[in-house]
């Protein structure tokens, strides 16, 4: 069995995770003071990834019921890193905080993706008859991503 809502959330979270990976790659480059000067192209890439995350993060987090958990941390990362040059100028403590908050957002999104994949697998193994019978019994095992997602 396939659940379109689960598939949609998996597509959303995959795109979001890819953007967070791209942001991290650019932040890591920016923090490495041994690297050569930041090019206009790198700054453009950073701005593009950051703009995409600023536009999409709230929607994705709301769809995944993670808005209250991650919105503040995600916005802190995006606000601290206003440009690649600004990232390069962060103090060591600010850089550690930035990396810690990025890791918190990325880890939570990764866990949510794993839960969605687990749900997809459980649904794929379920027969339509078993699904129908569990619905008749009132079972809600297919709604186990988070407590906030399904409120009876």
PyMOL commands that set and color helices and strands:
alter all, ss='L'
color gray80, all
select helices_A, chain A and resi 4-31+40-63+67-80+84-88+92-125+128-137
alter helices_A, ss='H'
color red, helices_A
deselect
rebuild
show_as cartoon
